[in-house]
Amino acid sequence: MTRLPAVDTTIRDGQYRDPSNLGARIDLHRRFSTNGQGWFGWLGEQIDLANAIDVLELGCGEGGFWAANADIIPRAARLTLTDLSPGMLAAAKQRLQANLPGARFAVVDAQAIPFADASFDTVIANHMLYHVPDLHRALREIRRVLRPDGRLYAATNGERHMTELAELMRATRADAGAFTIDAAFSLEQGDSALDRHFARVERRDYVDSLEVTDPEAIVRYVRSTIGAGTLVEDQVERLRSIVTGTIAGEGAFRITKSTGLFIATGAT
Ligand SMILES: C[S@@+](CC[C@H](N)C(=O)[O-])C[C@H]1O[C@@H](n2cnc3c(N)ncnc32)[C@H](O)[C@@H]1O
């Protein structure tokens, strides 16, 4: 009998129980990013949707990619949007089903994809593989459901992504763990994981940064992260005062972003 994968319940029933935490983080990027194109718009340009028919998204969250790219989805495409969290999936369905009437929605763990071999030409895994307990199990599953000439589009962050927020957390003696990406699927090291399952891996970077002028947006962001439960009010107050002081002195609190996409094709 196949062993069932371990499910990270702190992810499914905690951090991503509903879209509120992810929403606070997306809001900071939407309001203060220096690259006006926006992440989802850039991603829509990288993914060859025009030639995609059977498309699977893993960890679709609230469906932000499809909301931003509704006008470039070809009529012939058959979309399957999935997430481990029933709450995230319900939010995606509510947000998208009027515009994507043919789309199928399902609760799916990327480590055990309940679809037939070679049933998709495109798999999208946008900022989610770094949450999966058994990365290689998920990559084997993705390779299995992709057709031989299919493509995986896997977005992730670099190891310096949001590094000033990690420093801010350390300055307030708070848990900075949420800002330390699991290196196994970072932008710097994800290609070596993908190389074990795919013949070709290409990396594309999205150039951006944040110039934040509202301290409360940073407070909301920090409160939305995994580990925020251990934050005490004194730490939040200290953090707010550092950010307010920086904005007063320098005009903005500047934050490094490092994010991008792997496109993986072929079989090993
Ligand atoms: C950072 S959010 C990204 C959501 C969406 N892709 C986006 O970019 O807006 C990560 C998502 O992956 C989901 N997720 C985490 N572990 C998963 C797993 N093992 N299988 C499928 N989805 C998972 C979470 O529930 C969450 O919705």
The ligand as an ORCA input file, in Angstrom:
! r2SCAN-3c Opt
* xyz 0 1
  C       2.115     31.543     -0.534
  S       0.570     30.834     -0.919
  C       0.533     31.088     -2.683
  C      -0.866     31.071     -3.247
  C      -0.954     31.389     -4.741
  N      -0.217     30.451     -5.540
  C      -0.492     32.803     -4.972
  O       0.609     32.997     -5.482
  O      -1.238     33.731     -4.635
  C       0.871     29.084     -0.782
  C      -0.355     28.202     -1.056
  O       0.072     26.838     -1.153
  C      -0.871     26.021     -0.466
  N      -0.175     24.788     -0.088
  C       0.709     24.608      0.933
  N       1.138     23.339      0.969
  C       0.522     22.684     -0.052
  C       0.554     21.335     -0.545
  N       1.286     20.385      0.057
  N      -0.202     21.023     -1.625
  C      -0.980     21.970     -2.225
  N      -1.067     23.253     -1.792
  C      -0.318     23.609     -0.729
  C      -1.350     26.877      0.685
  O      -2.588     26.433      1.200
  C      -1.428     28.262      0.029
  O      -2.685     28.514     -0.541
*
